[in-house]
């Protein structure tokens, strides 16, 4: 599946979820693992209107290491994460101008979920 095909499939995918550390009515990083071999990441505040960053399993596992260790090396091959004191911006590494923007509360909820193992891919 090409990244374009994956993004299209993810737009209609079920099973999007966010960390249990995020607030009940707050926005957060939202993920779906429902398409085998593909992971989608979007902004829950935007729902289906959100841009989607597409990862294969290896890229996703690499991002999870970066997030859990607070070492954003941007070497996962799928996304570039730019951190500032008040905002985390996630852009596809393919040069797309679309970006996801998360505040500190949203990003830390995601990071805490990563550390708790909530976003792992089965079999990895």
Buried (B, 14 or more C-beta within 10 A) or exposed (E): BEBEEBBBBBBEBEEBBBBEBBEEEEBBBBBBBBBEEBBBBBBBBEEEEBBBBBBBBBBBBBBBBBBBEEEBEBEBEBBBBEEEEEEBBBBBBEEEEEBBBBBEBBBBBBBBBBBEEBBEBEEE
